[in-house]
Amino acid sequence: MSGGQMHKDEVRTDSALVRRLVAGQFPQWADRPVRPVPSGGTDNAIYRLGDDLAVRLPRIESAVDQVEFEHEWLPVLARHLPVAVPEPCVVGRPAVSYPWSWAVYRWVDGEHPAEGNTDPRRFAADLGELVAGLRRADTAALVPVTAAAR
């Protein structure tokens, strides 16, 4: 692996690639600025697209199925959760310069909890509420948005 790469089989991404993908598939957003988002995640590269959108591109093939899964299930689960959940906007398709599906989401403002910026008791209470919301979501009875449209 070389500088900045997290996986041996990782597909490299950068702001120029995101600009090309967006311009080619979603020209209505082609004039928006693109900038990388620092992230501790290893499956996806994340880029801001203007002030209100984010682009996520899988870095590795094993993360590709997350794109369609999130597109279907995030809107369903969001109705049951006490926190803001990224809203999927569109799914991009593979292109000459990028081999897999990728997605655009509404950006959710906030800060990753970390030591020093989070009250541990408040964090624990918020986490408990999130887990309770997930448990209340009877996923066996729920139909993903895209499945309902079929």
Buried (B, 14 or more C-beta within 10 A) or exposed (E): EEEEEEBEEBBEBEBEBBBBBBEBBBEEBEEBEBEBEEEEEEBBBBBBBEEEBBBBBBBBEEBBEBBBEBBBBBBBBBEBBEEEBBBBBBBBEEBEEBEBBBBBBEBEEEEEBEEEEBEEEEEEEBEEEBEEBEEEBEEEEBEBBBEEEE
